Amino acid sequence: MSDDMLVPVIDLRGVGLTYPGPPPVAALKPCDMRIERGVYTTIVGPSGSGKSTLLNVLGLLDAPSAGTYHLDGIDTGSASETRRTSLRAARIGFVFQSFHLLPHRSARENVELAMVYQRVPRRDRRLRAGEALERVGLGHKIERLPTRLSGGERQRVAIARALVGEPSLLLCDEPTGNLDSRTAAAILDLLDALHRDGMTIVVITHDSQVAARGQRRISVHDGVLTDVTSALPAS
């Protein structure tokens, strides 16, 4: 096993985030959380619990006000904003509840856009986008516009877009929130398959049934993280 495989994808040490007031709001209390490579983790909590704050920290969208966050062993706290943007593009694949696809671009073009900022040559972008769409079961609809795809198919395009850059972490925010139960189950089956292939996955959700799909489950309440799989504070 290489040394890189021994480095956790996520390593939070005393990480917290307090939004300035008045009055200040401690949205995420200082916490430790370590997620190893290849682990499927679900993070569950009600609205206002701190899930979105944690998502923003893990996704390098917000910088914590306390503690250190190492992503793939890289200290993100000492990184410039330009470096954080680069790390986010190269190492994190995002999947959102609302898909965020451009309606007048084909499925392939939507996936290709994820590689523009990585300066991937156009020919390679087309090839890799096609491969990513094949991987999620949409190789036969690569030229379809999102408006001609079902909700589940649009989410598959979004997952392909997140995967095409070969990220270390697939970070999903309520990925089944806009889907009916049957379609949601199919998307969760796809995430299971990606996990079996070795992908490190973190799913943020308010749905306990979605949370139960992970091999590790963390609960967030009032900004405090608890590892449900061990009933101890997350570590």
MARDO-790051 format. One line per 5 residues: number of its first residue (from 1); for each residue x, y, z of N, C-alpha, C, CB. Coordinates in Angstrom, 2 decimals. Glycine has a CB too. Example, Ala and Ser with C-alpha at 12.3 -4.5 7.8 and 13.67 -1.06 7.14 Angstrom:
2
1> 13.19 -5.69 7.80 12.30 -4.50 7.80 13.20 -3.30 7.80 11.31 -4.47 9.05 ~ 12.85 -2.25 7.08 13.67 -1.06 7.14 12.90 0.03 7.87 14.08 -0.60 5.72
This chain:
235
1> 0.85 -1.20 0.00 0.00 0.00 0.00 0.88 1.24 0.00 -0.96 0.01 1.23 ~ 0.59 2.20 -0.88 1.40 3.41 -0.97 1.14 4.31 0.23 1.10 4.15 -2.27 ~ 2.10 5.20 0.49 1.95 6.15 1.59 0.72 7.02 1.40 3.20 7.03 1.72 ~ 0.40 7.36 0.12 -0.75 8.21 -0.15 -2.05 7.56 0.32 -0.84 8.53 -1.63 ~ -2.12 6.24 0.23 -3.33 5.53 0.63 -3.52 5.56 2.14 -3.28 4.08 0.14
6> -2.44 5.80 2.88 -2.51 5.83 4.34 -2.94 7.20 4.85 -1.18 5.45 4.93 ~ -2.88 8.21 4.00 -3.26 9.57 4.40 -4.77 9.71 4.29 -2.53 10.64 3.52 ~ -5.45 10.15 5.36 -6.90 10.31 5.26 -7.27 11.39 4.25 -7.50 10.66 6.63 ~ -8.42 11.22 3.61 -8.89 12.24 2.69 -9.27 13.50 3.47 -10.09 11.73 1.85 ~ -9.97 13.31 4.59 -10.41 14.43 5.43 -9.82 14.26 6.83 -11.97 14.50 5.50
11> -9.22 15.31 7.34 -8.69 15.29 8.71 -8.95 16.66 9.33 -7.15 14.94 8.72 ~ -10.01 16.74 10.14 -10.35 17.96 10.86 -9.83 17.86 12.28 -11.88 18.22 10.86 ~ -9.18 18.90 12.74 -8.66 18.92 14.11 -9.07 20.24 14.77 -7.11 18.76 14.12 ~ -10.02 20.12 15.68 -10.52 21.30 16.39 -11.18 22.31 15.48 -9.40 21.96 17.11 ~ -11.75 21.85 14.38 -12.34 22.76 13.40 -13.70 23.27 13.86 -12.48 22.07 12.04
16> -13.87 24.57 13.84 -15.15 25.20 14.15 -15.33 26.42 13.28 -15.23 25.58 15.63 ~ -16.58 26.86 13.19 -16.87 28.06 12.40 -17.91 28.89 13.14 -17.37 27.69 10.98 ~ -17.51 30.09 13.48 -18.40 31.05 14.13 -18.59 32.23 13.20 -17.84 31.51 15.51 ~ -19.86 32.53 12.88 -20.16 33.67 12.03 -20.19 34.92 12.91 -21.51 33.48 11.28 ~ -19.54 36.00 12.46 -19.50 37.21 13.28 -20.89 37.83 13.43 -18.55 38.23 12.67
21> -21.11 38.46 14.58 -22.41 39.05 14.89 -22.49 40.51 14.46 -22.69 38.94 16.37 ~ -23.19 41.28 15.26 -23.70 40.79 16.55 -25.06 40.12 16.45 -23.79 41.92 17.53 ~ -25.32 39.09 17.33 -24.31 38.40 18.14 -23.61 37.34 17.31 -24.95 37.76 19.39 ~ -22.41 36.90 17.67 -21.74 35.82 16.94 -22.56 34.53 17.03 -20.31 35.59 17.50 ~ -22.51 33.75 15.95 -23.25 32.48 15.91 -22.25 31.35 15.68 -24.34 32.50 14.78
26> -22.16 30.45 16.66 -21.26 29.29 16.54 -21.99 28.20 15.77 -20.81 28.77 17.95 ~ -21.89 28.25 14.44 -22.64 27.32 13.59 -22.04 25.91 13.63 -22.66 27.81 12.15 ~ -20.74 25.82 13.83 -20.07 24.53 13.95 -19.12 24.59 15.13 -19.30 24.17 12.63 ~ -19.38 23.79 16.15 -18.54 23.77 17.35 -17.23 23.06 17.02 -19.26 23.08 18.55 ~ -16.13 23.43 17.68 -14.84 22.77 17.39 -14.96 21.25 17.45 -13.77 23.25 18.38
31> -14.49 20.60 16.40 -14.65 19.14 16.30 -13.44 18.52 15.62 -15.93 18.79 15.54 ~ -13.27 17.24 15.87 -12.28 16.42 15.18 -13.04 15.43 14.31 -11.33 15.68 16.18 ~ -12.58 15.22 13.09 -13.20 14.21 12.21 -12.17 13.74 11.21 -14.45 14.78 11.49 ~ -12.02 12.43 11.13 -11.06 11.84 10.22 -11.80 10.83 9.33 -9.88 11.15 11.01 ~ -11.70 10.99 8.03 -12.34 10.09 7.09 -11.27 9.47 6.20 -13.42 10.83 6.23
36> -11.16 8.17 6.29 -10.13 7.45 5.55 -10.52 7.29 4.09 -9.88 6.08 6.18 ~ -9.53 7.01 3.27 -9.74 6.83 1.84 -10.64 5.61 1.59 -8.38 6.66 1.11 ~ -11.64 5.80 0.72 -12.50 4.70 0.35 -13.69 4.47 1.26 -11.73 3.50 0.30 ~ -13.89 5.34 2.26 -15.00 5.18 3.20 -16.22 5.96 2.71 -14.59 5.65 4.62 ~ -17.40 5.37 2.88 -18.68 6.00 2.52 -19.29 6.51 3.81 -19.65 4.99 1.76
41> -19.32 7.83 3.98 -19.80 8.47 5.20 -21.05 9.27 4.91 -18.71 9.38 5.81 ~ -22.04 9.14 5.77 -23.23 9.98 5.66 -23.30 10.87 6.90 -24.52 9.12 5.52 ~ -23.71 12.12 6.67 -23.83 13.10 7.74 -25.27 13.58 7.78 -22.83 14.31 7.54 ~ -25.94 13.33 8.91 -27.38 13.58 9.00 -27.68 14.57 10.11 -28.14 12.26 9.23 ~ -28.71 15.36 9.89 -29.14 16.32 10.90 -30.28 17.15 10.37 -27.97 17.22 11.33
46> -31.09 17.72 11.24 -32.23 18.54 10.81 -31.77 19.89 10.26 -33.20 18.76 11.97 ~ -32.70 20.64 9.69 -32.39 21.99 9.22 -31.88 22.83 10.37 -33.63 22.65 8.57 ~ -30.83 23.61 10.10 -30.27 24.47 11.13 -29.32 23.78 12.08 -31.36 25.08 11.89 ~ -29.00 22.53 11.81 -28.14 21.77 12.72 -26.66 22.07 12.56 -28.37 20.30 12.53 ~ -26.28 22.61 11.40 -24.87 22.84 11.11 -24.37 22.02 9.93 -24.04 22.53 12.32
51> -25.27 21.24 9.31 -24.86 20.41 8.16 -24.30 21.26 7.03 -26.04 19.57 7.65 ~ -25.01 22.33 6.68 -24.57 23.17 5.55 -23.24 23.84 5.85 -25.62 24.22 5.23 ~ -23.06 24.24 7.09 -21.77 24.84 7.48 -20.65 23.83 7.32 -21.82 25.35 8.93 ~ -20.89 22.60 7.79 -19.88 21.55 7.65 -19.60 21.27 6.19 -20.35 20.26 8.36 ~ -20.64 21.21 5.36 -20.46 21.02 3.93 -19.57 22.10 3.34 -21.81 21.00 3.21
56> -19.82 23.35 3.70 -19.04 24.47 3.16 -17.59 24.39 3.58 -19.63 25.79 3.60 ~ -17.35 23.92 4.80 -15.97 23.76 5.27 -15.28 22.62 4.52 -15.94 23.50 6.80 ~ -15.95 21.46 4.45 -15.35 20.31 3.78 -15.10 20.60 2.30 -16.25 19.09 3.92 ~ -15.99 21.38 1.68 -15.85 21.70 0.27 -14.96 22.89 -0.03 -17.18 21.96 -0.30 ~ -14.30 23.43 1.00 -13.40 24.58 0.86 -14.13 25.82 0.34 -12.25 24.24 -0.08
61> -15.42 25.88 0.62 -16.20 27.07 0.26 -16.11 28.12 1.36 -17.66 26.69 0.00 ~ -16.00 27.69 2.61 -15.79 28.58 3.76 -14.56 28.10 4.52 -17.04 28.62 4.68 ~ -13.78 29.05 5.03 -12.63 28.71 5.85 -13.07 28.67 7.32 -11.47 29.74 5.65 ~ -12.65 27.66 8.08 -13.03 27.60 9.49 -12.41 28.75 10.27 -12.60 26.26 10.10 ~ -13.08 29.13 11.35 -12.55 30.18 12.21 -11.66 29.63 13.31 -13.69 30.98 12.82
66> -11.62 28.29 13.44 -10.76 27.64 14.42 -10.34 26.28 13.88 -11.47 27.49 15.80 ~ -9.17 25.82 14.29 -8.71 24.49 13.95 -8.03 24.39 12.60 -9.84 23.55 14.00 ~ -7.68 23.15 12.23 -6.99 22.89 10.97 -7.73 21.82 10.18 -5.54 22.45 11.23 ~ -7.73 22.00 8.86 -8.37 21.05 7.95 -7.33 20.61 6.93 -9.62 21.68 7.24 ~ -6.99 19.32 6.99 -6.09 18.73 6.00 -6.92 17.92 5.02 -5.01 17.84 6.69
71> -6.78 18.22 3.74 -7.43 17.49 2.66 -6.34 16.75 1.88 -8.25 18.45 1.72 ~ -6.41 15.43 1.88 -5.34 14.62 1.26 -3.98 14.97 1.83 -5.34 14.82 -0.28 ~ -3.95 15.31 3.12 -2.70 15.65 3.77 -2.23 17.08 3.55 -1.65 14.74 3.32 ~ -3.00 17.87 2.82 -2.64 19.26 2.53 -3.32 20.18 3.53 -3.03 19.64 1.07 ~ -2.55 21.03 4.18 -3.10 21.98 5.14 -3.80 23.10 4.38 -1.99 22.56 6.08
76> -5.13 23.04 4.35 -5.88 24.02 3.57 -5.93 25.39 4.24 -7.29 23.52 3.34 ~ -5.69 25.43 5.55 -5.74 26.70 6.27 -4.63 27.64 5.88 -5.69 26.45 7.74 ~ -3.50 27.10 5.47 -2.37 27.94 5.09 -2.38 28.26 3.59 -1.06 27.26 5.46 ~ -3.38 27.74 2.87 -3.43 27.95 1.43 -4.08 29.28 1.09 -4.20 26.80 0.75 ~ -3.59 29.91 0.02 -4.21 31.13 -0.48 -5.58 30.81 -1.07 -3.31 31.82 -1.52
81> -6.39 31.82 -1.33 -7.71 31.59 -1.92 -7.57 30.97 -3.31 -8.50 32.92 -2.01 ~ -6.55 31.38 -4.06 -6.31 30.78 -5.38 -5.98 29.31 -5.25 -5.18 31.51 -6.10 ~ -5.14 28.99 -4.26 -4.77 27.59 -4.03 -5.97 26.78 -3.57 -3.64 27.50 -2.99 ~ -6.82 27.35 -2.73 -8.02 26.66 -2.27 -8.97 26.36 -3.45 -8.75 27.50 -1.20 ~ -9.08 27.32 -4.35 -9.92 27.12 -5.54 -9.37 25.99 -6.39 -10.01 28.42 -6.36
86> -8.04 25.95 -6.52 -7.40 24.90 -7.30 -7.59 23.53 -6.64 -5.91 25.20 -7.46 ~ -7.45 23.47 -5.32 -7.66 22.21 -4.59 -9.10 21.74 -4.74 -7.31 22.38 -3.10 ~ -10.02 22.67 -4.65 -11.45 22.34 -4.76 -11.73 21.75 -6.14 -12.33 23.59 -4.51 ~ -11.18 22.34 -7.19 -11.43 21.87 -8.55 -10.81 20.51 -8.81 -10.90 22.88 -9.55 ~ -9.63 20.28 -8.24 -8.88 19.06 -8.56 -9.24 17.88 -7.66 -7.41 19.33 -8.45
91> -9.67 18.15 -6.43 -9.78 17.06 -5.46 -11.18 16.80 -4.93 -8.89 17.34 -4.32 ~ -12.14 17.68 -5.24 -13.50 17.51 -4.72 -14.51 17.53 -5.86 -13.84 18.61 -3.68 ~ -15.35 16.52 -5.92 -16.46 16.50 -6.86 -17.75 16.78 -6.11 -16.54 15.14 -7.60 ~ -18.50 17.77 -6.55 -19.73 18.19 -5.87 -20.96 17.65 -6.60 -19.81 19.72 -5.78 ~ -21.93 17.16 -5.81 -23.24 16.78 -6.33 -24.28 17.48 -5.47 -23.44 15.21 -6.32
96> -25.15 18.27 -6.11 -26.12 19.07 -5.37 -27.54 18.56 -5.61 -26.02 20.54 -5.76 ~ -28.44 18.94 -4.73 -29.84 18.56 -4.83 -30.47 19.06 -6.12 -30.62 19.11 -3.64 ~ -30.09 20.27 -6.54 -30.74 20.91 -7.68 -30.00 20.73 -9.00 -30.90 22.37 -7.41 ~ -29.05 19.80 -9.06 -28.35 19.41 -10.29 -27.40 20.48 -10.82 -29.35 19.07 -11.36 ~ -27.87 21.74 -10.97 -27.05 22.84 -11.47 -26.46 22.54 -12.85 -25.92 23.14 -10.48
101> -27.31 22.09 -13.75 -26.90 21.86 -15.13 -27.33 23.04 -15.99 -27.50 20.54 -15.66 ~ -26.54 23.33 -17.02 -26.91 24.37 -17.98 -27.93 23.79 -18.95 -25.65 24.92 -18.74 ~ -29.13 24.38 -19.03 -30.23 23.75 -19.78 -30.01 23.69 -21.28 -31.50 24.47 -19.52 ~ -29.21 24.60 -21.83 -29.01 24.64 -23.27 -27.69 24.01 -23.71 -29.06 26.06 -23.75 ~ -27.10 23.24 -22.81 -25.90 22.47 -23.12 -26.22 20.99 -22.98 -24.71 22.87 -22.21
106> -25.67 20.16 -23.85 -25.94 18.73 -23.79 -25.35 18.12 -22.52 -25.38 18.02 -25.03 ~ -25.73 16.89 -22.24 -25.16 16.19 -21.09 -23.64 16.16 -21.19 -25.72 14.75 -21.00 ~ -23.12 15.84 -22.38 -21.68 15.79 -22.56 -21.04 17.15 -22.31 -21.33 15.31 -23.96 ~ -21.64 18.21 -22.84 -21.07 19.55 -22.66 -21.10 19.98 -21.20 -21.83 20.56 -23.52 ~ -22.15 19.61 -20.48 -22.21 19.93 -19.05 -21.06 19.25 -18.30 -23.56 19.51 -18.45
111> -20.78 18.01 -18.65 -19.68 17.29 -18.00 -18.34 17.88 -18.41 -19.74 15.79 -18.34 ~ -18.21 18.24 -19.68 -16.96 18.83 -20.17 -16.60 20.11 -19.43 -17.06 19.12 -21.65 ~ -17.61 20.89 -19.08 -17.34 22.18 -18.42 -16.56 22.02 -17.12 -18.65 22.89 -18.14 ~ -16.68 20.88 -16.48 -15.94 20.65 -15.24 -14.44 20.61 -15.46 -16.40 19.36 -14.59 ~ -14.02 20.38 -16.71 -12.58 20.25 -17.00 -11.97 21.51 -17.60 -12.36 19.11 -17.94
116> -12.80 22.50 -17.89 -12.29 23.71 -18.52 -11.25 24.39 -17.64 -13.44 24.69 -18.83 ~ -11.55 24.51 -16.34 -10.64 25.20 -15.45 -9.38 24.39 -15.14 -11.34 25.54 -14.16 ~ -9.42 23.10 -15.48 -8.22 22.27 -15.32 -7.36 22.29 -16.58 -8.62 20.82 -14.98 ~ -7.81 23.05 -17.58 -7.06 23.22 -18.83 -6.82 21.89 -19.55 -5.73 23.89 -18.55 ~ -7.82 21.01 -19.48 -7.76 19.76 -20.22 -8.02 20.06 -21.69 -8.78 18.71 -19.66
121> -7.21 19.53 -22.61 -7.43 19.79 -24.04 -8.83 19.35 -24.47 -6.38 19.05 -24.89 ~ -9.38 20.05 -25.46 -10.77 19.83 -25.86 -11.03 18.38 -26.25 -11.13 20.74 -27.02 ~ -10.11 17.79 -27.06 -10.33 16.40 -27.49 -10.40 15.47 -26.28 -9.21 15.95 -28.44 ~ -9.52 15.68 -25.30 -9.53 14.85 -24.09 -10.79 15.09 -23.27 -8.29 15.14 -23.24 ~ -11.29 16.33 -23.27 -12.51 16.62 -22.53 -13.68 15.81 -23.10 -12.84 18.12 -22.58
126> -13.78 15.77 -24.41 -14.87 15.02 -25.04 -14.79 13.54 -24.69 -14.84 15.20 -26.57 ~ -13.60 12.99 -24.77 -13.40 11.57 -24.48 -13.73 11.25 -23.03 -11.96 11.15 -24.79 ~ -13.20 12.05 -22.12 -13.41 11.77 -20.70 -14.86 12.00 -20.28 -12.48 12.65 -19.85 ~ -15.51 13.00 -20.88 -16.93 13.23 -20.58 -17.76 12.03 -21.01 -17.43 14.51 -21.28 ~ -17.47 11.49 -22.18 -18.20 10.32 -22.65 -17.98 9.12 -21.73 -17.76 9.97 -24.07
131> -16.76 8.93 -21.28 -16.45 7.81 -20.37 -17.17 7.98 -19.04 -14.94 7.71 -20.14 ~ -17.22 9.21 -18.53 -17.90 9.47 -17.25 -19.39 9.20 -17.37 -17.65 10.91 -16.78 ~ -19.99 9.60 -18.49 -21.41 9.36 -18.68 -21.70 7.87 -18.87 -21.92 10.15 -19.90 ~ -20.81 7.15 -19.51 -20.94 5.69 -19.60 -20.92 5.08 -18.20 -19.82 5.09 -20.47 ~ -20.06 5.59 -17.37 -19.89 5.04 -16.02 -21.17 5.15 -15.20 -18.76 5.75 -15.31
136> -21.94 6.22 -15.42 -23.18 6.41 -14.66 -24.42 5.91 -15.42 -23.36 7.89 -14.31 ~ -24.18 5.20 -16.53 -25.29 4.60 -17.25 -26.00 5.49 -18.24 -26.26 4.11 -16.30 ~ -25.34 6.56 -18.70 -25.99 7.48 -19.65 -25.21 7.62 -20.95 -26.15 8.85 -19.00 ~ -24.44 6.61 -21.29 -23.67 6.69 -22.52 -24.52 6.82 -23.76 -22.81 5.49 -22.65 ~ -25.78 6.39 -23.68 -26.68 6.45 -24.84 -27.41 7.78 -24.94 -27.69 5.32 -24.78
141> -27.17 8.68 -23.98 -27.89 9.97 -24.01 -26.93 11.15 -23.86 -28.95 10.01 -22.91 ~ -25.72 11.00 -24.33 -24.71 12.03 -24.07 -25.02 13.34 -24.77 -23.36 11.53 -24.49 ~ -25.78 13.30 -25.85 -26.08 14.54 -26.58 -27.44 15.13 -26.21 -26.02 14.29 -28.08 ~ -28.14 14.53 -25.26 -29.44 15.04 -24.85 -29.28 16.31 -24.01 -30.22 13.97 -24.05 ~ -30.21 17.24 -24.17 -30.26 18.41 -23.31 -30.88 18.01 -21.97 -31.08 19.56 -23.97
146> -30.50 18.68 -20.87 -31.10 18.37 -19.57 -32.62 18.45 -19.58 -30.55 19.31 -18.53 ~ -33.17 19.35 -20.39 -34.63 19.50 -20.45 -35.31 18.27 -21.03 -35.00 20.72 -21.26 ~ -34.55 17.39 -21.67 -35.10 16.16 -22.24 -34.69 14.94 -21.44 -34.66 16.00 -23.68 ~ -34.22 15.16 -20.22 -33.83 14.08 -19.33 -34.73 14.08 -18.10 -32.34 14.20 -18.91 ~ -34.92 12.92 -17.51 -35.68 12.83 -16.26 -34.84 13.37 -15.11 -36.12 11.36 -15.99
151> -35.47 13.55 -13.95 -34.74 14.03 -12.79 -33.60 13.12 -12.41 -35.67 14.20 -11.62 ~ -33.84 11.81 -12.44 -32.78 10.86 -12.12 -31.65 10.91 -13.12 -33.33 9.47 -12.06 ~ -31.97 11.08 -14.41 -30.93 11.18 -15.43 -30.13 12.46 -15.26 -31.55 11.12 -16.83 ~ -30.80 13.54 -14.92 -30.07 14.79 -14.69 -29.11 14.65 -13.51 -31.04 15.95 -14.42 ~ -29.54 13.94 -12.47 -28.62 13.75 -11.34 -27.45 12.85 -11.74 -29.37 13.14 -10.14
156> -27.68 11.91 -12.63 -26.58 11.08 -13.13 -25.57 11.93 -13.92 -27.13 9.93 -14.01 ~ -26.07 12.88 -14.70 -25.17 13.80 -15.39 -24.35 14.59 -14.38 -25.97 14.76 -16.31 ~ -25.01 15.06 -13.32 -24.30 15.82 -12.30 -23.24 14.97 -11.62 -25.29 16.35 -11.26 ~ -23.54 13.70 -11.40 -22.55 12.80 -10.79 -21.39 12.56 -11.75 -23.20 11.46 -10.40 ~ -21.70 12.39 -13.03 -20.63 12.23 -14.04 -19.73 13.46 -14.05 -21.22 12.00 -15.44
161> -20.34 14.64 -13.98 -19.57 15.89 -13.95 -18.65 15.92 -12.72 -20.52 17.12 -13.95 ~ -19.16 15.44 -11.59 -18.36 15.44 -10.37 -17.21 14.43 -10.45 -19.24 15.12 -9.17 ~ -17.41 13.33 -11.19 -16.41 12.27 -11.25 -15.33 12.50 -12.30 -17.08 10.96 -11.52 ~ -15.64 13.30 -13.31 -14.77 13.35 -14.49 -13.37 13.86 -14.18 -15.41 14.22 -15.56 ~ -13.23 14.66 -13.13 -11.91 15.16 -12.77 -11.13 14.22 -11.87 -12.05 16.47 -12.10
166> -11.66 13.01 -11.63 -11.03 12.00 -10.79 -10.70 12.57 -9.41 -9.77 11.46 -11.46 ~ -11.72 13.06 -8.68 -11.47 13.68 -7.38 -11.14 12.65 -6.31 -12.67 14.50 -6.95 ~ -10.56 13.14 -5.21 -10.33 12.29 -4.04 -11.61 12.09 -3.25 -9.26 12.90 -3.16 ~ -12.52 13.09 -3.33 -13.72 13.11 -2.50 -14.94 13.45 -3.34 -13.56 14.11 -1.35 ~ -15.99 12.65 -3.20 -17.28 12.96 -3.80 -18.17 13.48 -2.68 -17.93 11.70 -4.53
171> -18.51 14.77 -2.74 -19.25 15.45 -1.68 -20.66 15.74 -2.19 -18.53 16.77 -1.23 ~ -21.65 15.09 -1.59 -23.03 15.15 -2.07 -23.92 15.86 -1.06 -23.57 13.74 -2.36 ~ -24.65 16.87 -1.52 -25.55 17.63 -0.67 -26.99 17.29 -1.02 -25.30 19.16 -0.81 ~ -27.65 16.48 -0.19 -29.04 16.07 -0.41 -29.23 15.58 -1.86 -30.02 17.25 -0.12 ~ -28.45 14.59 -2.30 -28.48 14.21 -3.72 -29.79 13.61 -4.18 -27.39 13.24 -3.99
176> -30.65 13.18 -3.25 -31.94 12.60 -3.64 -33.11 13.50 -3.27 -32.12 11.23 -2.99 ~ -32.83 14.71 -2.83 -33.87 15.59 -2.30 -34.95 15.96 -3.29 -33.25 16.82 -1.80 ~ -34.63 16.00 -4.60 -35.61 16.39 -5.61 -36.14 15.19 -6.41 -34.99 17.39 -6.56 ~ -35.95 13.98 -5.88 -36.30 12.78 -6.64 -37.38 11.98 -5.93 -35.07 11.92 -6.86 ~ -38.18 11.26 -6.72 -39.15 10.35 -6.11 -38.41 9.16 -5.52 -40.21 9.88 -7.16
181> -39.10 8.37 -4.71 -38.44 7.32 -3.94 -37.77 6.27 -4.82 -39.43 6.65 -3.02 ~ -38.40 5.89 -5.92 -37.81 4.88 -6.79 -36.54 5.40 -7.47 -38.82 4.44 -7.85 ~ -36.61 6.62 -7.97 -35.44 7.22 -8.61 -34.33 7.46 -7.60 -35.82 8.54 -9.31 ~ -34.71 7.90 -6.40 -33.73 8.12 -5.33 -32.98 6.83 -5.01 -34.41 8.67 -4.07 ~ -33.71 5.72 -4.95 -33.08 4.43 -4.66 -32.06 4.07 -5.73 -34.14 3.32 -4.55
186> -32.37 4.39 -7.00 -31.44 4.10 -8.09 -30.17 4.94 -7.98 -32.12 4.34 -9.45 ~ -30.32 6.21 -7.58 -29.15 7.07 -7.40 -28.30 6.57 -6.23 -29.59 8.54 -7.16 ~ -28.95 6.13 -5.16 -28.21 5.59 -4.01 -27.50 4.29 -4.39 -29.16 5.36 -2.82 ~ -28.13 3.48 -5.25 -27.46 2.28 -5.74 -26.21 2.64 -6.55 -28.43 1.44 -6.60 ~ -26.30 3.73 -7.32 -25.14 4.19 -8.09 -24.02 4.62 -7.14 -25.54 5.37 -9.02
191> -24.36 5.35 -6.07 -23.33 5.75 -5.10 -22.71 4.52 -4.44 -23.94 6.68 -4.02 ~ -23.53 3.51 -4.16 -22.99 2.26 -3.60 -21.97 1.65 -4.55 -24.13 1.26 -3.33 ~ -22.29 1.65 -5.85 -21.39 1.07 -6.84 -20.08 1.86 -6.92 -22.06 1.04 -8.22 ~ -20.18 3.19 -6.87 -18.98 4.02 -6.89 -18.12 3.76 -5.66 -19.35 5.51 -6.96 ~ -18.78 3.56 -4.51 -18.05 3.23 -3.29 -17.32 1.90 -3.43 -19.01 3.19 -2.08
196> -17.99 0.91 -4.02 -17.34 -0.39 -4.22 -16.12 -0.26 -5.12 -18.32 -1.40 -4.81 ~ -16.15 0.73 -6.02 -15.00 0.98 -6.90 -13.87 1.72 -6.18 -15.45 1.78 -8.11 ~ -14.10 2.10 -4.92 -13.05 2.74 -4.14 -13.21 4.22 -3.89 -11.79 2.53 -4.80 ~ -14.32 4.83 -4.36 -14.52 6.26 -4.18 -14.80 6.60 -2.71 -15.67 6.75 -5.06 ~ -14.19 7.68 -2.25 -14.48 8.23 -0.92 -15.70 9.14 -1.07 -13.24 9.00 -0.32
201> -16.77 8.85 -0.33 -18.03 9.57 -0.52 -18.50 10.13 0.82 -19.12 8.63 -1.12 ~ -18.95 11.38 0.80 -19.61 11.99 1.95 -20.95 12.53 1.46 -18.73 13.14 2.59 ~ -22.03 12.05 2.06 -23.38 12.49 1.72 -23.97 13.26 2.89 -24.28 11.28 1.34 ~ -24.36 14.50 2.64 -25.05 15.33 3.63 -26.55 15.16 3.41 -24.62 16.85 3.52 ~ -27.31 14.83 4.46 -28.73 14.57 4.28 -29.51 14.83 5.56 -28.95 13.14 3.80
206> -30.81 15.03 5.42 -31.69 15.09 6.58 -32.51 13.81 6.69 -32.62 16.32 6.50 ~ -32.34 12.91 5.71 -33.14 11.70 5.59 -32.42 10.52 6.26 -33.43 11.37 4.11 ~ -33.02 9.96 7.30 -32.38 8.87 8.03 -32.19 7.62 7.18 -33.19 8.53 9.26 ~ -33.10 7.40 6.20 -32.97 6.24 5.33 -31.78 6.39 4.39 -34.25 6.02 4.53 ~ -31.56 7.61 3.91 -30.37 7.87 3.08 -29.12 7.72 3.94 -30.44 9.29 2.45
211> -29.16 8.24 5.16 -28.01 8.17 6.05 -27.62 6.74 6.36 -28.30 8.92 7.34 ~ -28.61 5.83 6.41 -28.35 4.44 6.75 -27.55 3.71 5.67 -29.66 3.71 6.99 ~ -27.45 4.30 4.46 -26.72 3.64 3.37 -25.21 3.70 3.60 -27.07 4.29 2.03 ~ -24.73 4.65 4.39 -23.30 4.78 4.59 -22.74 3.74 5.54 -22.98 6.15 5.12 ~ -21.46 3.43 5.38 -20.83 2.50 6.31 -20.45 3.21 7.62 -19.59 1.86 5.66
216> -20.38 4.52 7.54 -20.14 5.33 8.73 -21.15 6.47 8.74 -18.67 5.88 8.77 ~ -21.76 6.72 9.90 -22.79 7.75 9.99 -22.44 8.74 11.10 -24.18 7.13 10.24 ~ -22.52 10.01 10.77 -22.24 11.09 11.71 -23.48 11.97 11.81 -20.99 11.92 11.27 ~ -23.85 12.30 13.03 -25.01 13.14 13.30 -24.54 14.54 13.69 -25.90 12.52 14.42 ~ -25.29 15.54 13.21 -25.00 16.94 13.58 -26.23 17.52 14.26 -24.60 17.79 12.32
221> -26.05 18.04 15.46 -27.13 18.72 16.18 -26.53 19.93 16.89 -27.84 17.76 17.20 ~ -27.11 21.10 16.62 -26.64 22.34 17.25 -25.14 22.53 17.08 -27.00 22.34 18.73 ~ -24.65 22.17 15.89 -23.25 22.38 15.58 -22.29 21.39 16.19 -22.86 23.72 16.00 ~ -22.82 20.33 16.83 -21.97 19.31 17.47 -22.04 18.02 16.66 -22.42 19.07 18.94 ~ -20.89 17.44 16.35 -20.81 16.21 15.60 -20.71 15.00 16.52 -19.64 16.25 14.65
226> -21.51 13.97 16.24 -21.43 12.72 16.98 -21.38 11.57 15.99 -22.62 12.57 17.94 ~ -20.42 10.66 16.19 -20.30 9.51 15.32 -21.33 8.46 15.74 -18.85 8.92 15.38 ~ -22.38 8.32 14.94 -23.49 7.42 15.29 -23.04 5.98 15.31 -24.66 7.58 14.32 ~ -22.06 5.62 14.47 -21.62 4.24 14.39 -20.92 3.80 15.66 -20.71 4.06 13.21 ~ -20.45 4.76 16.47 -19.81 4.41 17.73 -20.43 5.14 18.92 -18.34 4.70 17.67
231> -21.40 6.04 18.62 -22.08 6.84 19.66 -21.08 7.67 20.45 -22.87 5.94 20.62 ~ -20.01 8.11 19.75 -19.01 8.95 20.37 -18.82 10.19 19.52 -17.67 8.20 20.55 ~ -18.25 11.30 20.10 -17.93 12.45 19.26 -17.09 12.03 18.08 -17.20 13.51 20.06 ~ -17.36 12.63 16.91 -16.65 12.24 15.69 -15.15 12.43 15.85 -17.15 13.05 14.50 ~ -14.39 11.48 15.31 -12.93 11.56 15.38 -12.32 10.82 14.21 -12.41 11.00 16.72
